[in-house]
Amino acid sequence: MNCLYRLLFYFCILLASFQMSSCLSNSTGSNTVDSVNDAQMLAALKNVSIAEDSVTMELQLPEEIESGRRLNELRQMSSKNFDDASLYGMTLRIYSSVSNTKKDARQAEFKGMRQVIEWDTLQAYPQNVETEGFIVKKGEKKIIVSQSSLNYQKDREILRYLFAQIVAGEKAEVKLSSHFKYEIGKLSGEFELPPPLPILIPTRADDNTKRFLSELLAADDI
């Protein structure tokens, strides 16, 4: 009888050990299947590409120029409004077509994007344009719009180039590079994708605006 109890006791211990081992095995297997290491996630981000970029410009000028008056006349009427170089400016907008449609694509989450505009004749004055974080889902294509404001006081050389192109009715030649920012676990940084792209920015303005910009370029004291 004692032997029977002893055998039953050992059997219960073995059964409990087997069940615990089975639970641990299943739990470990699940974690292994679901986990994706940081390097794989970074590789997934680099699957995203920019298919096409375009840049537009919008002049920011005092409304009074629409009257057709000459710059000198307007300055005499209101030196406060027309002698301040910071009141003459432009907004640049970059439209980036981002694609995440490769065969092994995963959802890609970026902390932001830094785009650099290099001007045709002003390589010493690159323009940085920052974009906030965004997500590109698996199989998704989307347009990311970023913008930057320039004014004649702090971005004088760039705007003199752009105003001159507008007056001449010619496109502005630039190179655009895109740098994607990421933060994955302990990894953080940015990568460039693709290499710098040559882009022509169209310039459009009526004759009155062209004349005003021409007079502004000739004014050495603004």
Secondary structure, 3 states (H helix, E strand, C coil): CHHHHHHHHHHHHHHHHHHHHHHHHHHHHHHHHHCCCHHHHHHHHCCCEEEEEEEEEEEECCHHHHHCCCHHHHHHHCHHHHCCHHHCEEEEEEEEEEEECCCCCCCEEEEEEEEEEEECCCCCCCEEEEEEEEEECCCEEEEEEEEEEEECCCCHHHHHHHHHHHHHCCCEEEEEEEEEEEEECCEEEEEECCCCEEEEECCCCCHHHHHHHHHHHHCCCC
